[in-house]
């Protein structure tokens, strides 16, 4: 398995980390698991932002996974694919931290960096 493929797994794990942070930070009661989406929408503060980061992670993940797979299938240089995949993970970790800290402008910069990595993956595969 390549480093980039492991990064696809890491990107998925980051999304579920945000899910866990939202639920633990909001102290999800046992009964709330019957309607978790309703409960998550009622959160406040950093647990609510963790929930939003989770949602964004699910939105960004398909683009990243597709970009890695397509670049690999196109036989782009593996070192470049791996570097961009690692950079994406770095941007997503930073994004999550900045989202939790409520630093919106910097968060947007980290999000843009992650999306740029995905776009670059498509171009190196072309």
Secondary structure, 3 states (H helix, E strand, C coil): CCHHHHHHHHHHHHHHHHHHHHHHHCCCCHHHHHHHHHHHHCCCHHHHHHHHHHHHHHHHHHHHHHHHHHHHHCCCCHHHHHHHHHHHHHHHHHHHHHHHCCCHHHHHHHHHHHHHHHHHHHHHCC
